[in-house]
Amino acid sequence: MRPIPSKMRAELDAESRMHVCALSGKWRLYGNCDGRIEWDHVFIYAGKQINEKWAIVGVCKGHHRNKEGNRTIKDAIQRASLDLASTDDLAKYPRKDWRQIKHSLDLDHA
């Protein structure tokens, strides 16, 4: 796990989205949230977790624990993260095929 710099941690902590499961809102799944909110680094780039505010989302312990074994959960978490990212944010990571990722997540319109 990549440490979040203290300044960014404070900024994220001030955002209400970091205190509720990202899957309980717009990207809601058919399932209940379970446990405390954990912060998830959603994307990896060049072998490291992307340490930017848009790429870190709050998810309940249940969804966080089950994301690797459940493609539906993982996709929903990625959608929630990309919903926060601007074109300029994504441009910082040019070797990642964001267009293909958005297509696979059915976010072509984004």
C-alpha positions in Angstrom: 0.0 0.0 0.0 1.3 3.4 -1.0 1.2 6.0 1.8 -0.9 9.1 1.2 0.9 12.3 1.9 -0.4 14.1 5.0 -1.6 17.2 3.2 -3.6 15.0 0.7 -4.8 12.8 3.5 -6.2 16.0 5.3 -7.8 17.2 2.1 -9.4 13.8 1.4 -10.6 13.5 5.0 -12.4 16.9 4.6 -14.4 15.5 1.6 -17.7 13.9 2.6 -17.3 11.3 -0.2 -14.5 9.7 1.7 -16.7 8.8 4.6 -19.4 6.8 2.7 -18.9 3.8 0.5 -18.5 4.9 -3.1 -20.8 2.1 -4.1 -23.7 3.4 -2.1 -24.2 6.4 -4.4 -24.3 6.7 -8.2 -22.5 3.4 -8.7 -24.7 1.5 -6.3 -24.6 -2.3 -6.4 -27.3 -4.7 -5.4 -25.8 -5.5 -2.1 -25.4 -3.9 1.3 -22.3 -2.1 2.5 -20.6 -3.8 5.4 -18.1 -2.4 7.8 -16.0 0.8 8.2 -14.9 2.9 5.3 -11.5 2.2 3.9 -9.6 4.2 1.4 -8.8 2.4 -1.8 -6.1 3.3 -4.4 -8.1 2.3 -7.4 -5.5 2.3 -10.2 -1.9 1.1 -10.7 0.5 2.9 -13.0 4.1 1.8 -13.7 3.8 -0.7 -10.9 2.7 1.9 -8.3 -0.6 3.0 -7.0 -1.8 6.3 -8.4 -1.6 8.7 -5.5 -4.0 11.4 -6.5 -7.3 12.5 -5.0 -9.4 11.3 -7.9 -7.7 7.8 -7.8 -8.5 7.2 -4.1 -12.1 6.4 -3.1 -13.8 5.5 0.1 -15.4 2.0 0.1 -16.8 -0.1 2.9 -14.7 -2.9 4.2 -17.0 -5.5 2.6 -16.7 -4.1 -0.9 -13.0 -3.4 -0.5 -12.3 -6.9 0.7 -14.3 -8.5 -2.2 -13.3 -6.3 -5.1 -10.5 -8.6 -6.4 -12.8 -11.6 -6.5 -15.8 -9.8 -7.9 -15.5 -8.0 -11.3 -18.8 -6.1 -10.8 -17.5 -4.5 -7.6 -14.1 -3.7 -9.1 -15.7 -2.1 -12.1 -18.0 0.0 -10.0 -15.1 1.3 -7.9 -13.2 2.1 -11.1 -16.3 4.0 -12.4 -16.5 6.0 -9.2 -12.9 7.0 -9.5 -13.0 7.9 -13.2 -16.2 10.0 -12.4 -13.8 12.2 -10.4 -11.0 12.4 -12.9 -10.6 15.2 -15.5 -9.1 14.8 -18.9 -6.0 16.6 -17.6 -5.8 14.2 -14.6 -5.7 11.2 -16.9 -3.3 12.8 -19.3 -0.6 12.6 -16.6 -0.6 8.8 -17.2 -0.2 8.5 -21.0 0.8 4.8 -21.1 -2.6 3.8 -19.6 -5.2 3.3 -22.2 -8.0 5.3 -20.5 -10.1 5.2 -23.6 -10.2 1.4 -23.5 -10.7 1.3 -19.8 -13.7 3.7 -20.1 -15.0 1.6 -23.0 -14.8 -1.6 -21.0 -16.6 0.1 -18.1 -19.3 1.5 -20.5 -18.2 5.1 -19.9 -17.6 5.9 -23.5 -19.7 9.1 -23.2 -17.3 10.4 -20.5 
